Amino acid sequence: MITEEQVRSALVPVSDPEIGLSIVELGLVRGIEVADEGKKVNIKLTLTSQMCPLGPEIMAAAHGAVQKLDGVEDVQLDLVWDPPWDPRRDASDDAKAYLGIWE
């Protein structure tokens, strides 16, 4: 059965093309639910901005990455905006360093 961690690992190579970092490292993956013995995966995802011109590309890449996992038959992506993405709160320490955020 597919696990949440396997889904998250599959999403690591998906990057925000404008920033060049993984959507996982940026904290854009807000939630992962695996159901029906791993056949169905629902991902809550946000973007760095509601005006992100590459949003459809990022979402398509995320969908494709998870769809490739053995046993997954249905992938649903839900775009969420609440709370808005904040790199100081959401990004990993490595991503913050790359972005020049020092707290």
N, C-alpha and C positions, 0 to 999 in steps of 0.2 A: 504494500500500500504506500502511496506517495505521502510524504510528510510535509509539514510546513517548512521545515529546514531545507528539504530538497527543492521546494519551490523557490525559497529565498536564494539558494545557491544557483539555481537556474537563472535567476534575475540579475545576478552580479555582473555578467558581461554586458548587460543592457546599460548604455550610458546616455546621459544628456549630451547631445552633440555640441551644444554651445559651450558647455562647461568642461566636458571631457572626463567626467567622473561617473561612476556607477550610480544608478538610481537607488540602489540599496545604501551605498555610502552617503549619498545626499539626504537620505531619510525620506525619499519620496514614496516608498512603499509603506502604507499606513496600516495594512492588515492583510492577512492571508487566512482563508478558510478552505479546508479540504473536506469534501463530503463524498458520500456514496462510495466508500472504500477507495478513495483516491481518484475516482473517475471525474469528479467535478471540482474545479478550483475557482474560487472567487477571490479577486485581489482588489483591495482598495488602494488607489494610487492618487497622488496629487502631482502637481507640476510646480516648478519654481515660480511661475506666474500664470495668472489666468490668460494673459496675452501671449503665452509661449507659442511661437510660430511652429515649433517642431513637436508640439503635443501629439498630433496624430501619428507621427513617426515613432515617438517613444512608446506610445501605447501599442502600436502594431508590433514593435520589436519585443515588448514584454509579453504580449499574447503569444507570439511565435515561439519565444524561448520556453514558455511553460507548456505549450501544446506539444513540444517535442519530447516531453517526459513520458516514459513508457507507462501506459495505463491511463493516462489523462485523455478523456474524451470531450470534455467541455470546459472552456476557460471563459470566465466572465470578468471583465475589468470595470470597476466602478470608479469614476473620476470624482474625487471629493475635494472640497475647498475649505472645510472647516475642521481644524484651524488652518489658517493660511500657512504655507511653508515658511519657516524661519530657520536659516542655517545655524544660528546660534543655539537653537533648541534641538533641531532635527538631524543635522549632519553628524557623521562620525568625527572623532578627533582628527583622523588623517585628512578627511575632507575639509575640516575647518582650517587646518594648517595649509592645505593647498590653496584655499580661498583667501588666506591671509587674515583669518579671524583668530585673534588672540584674546583669550579671556583669562 
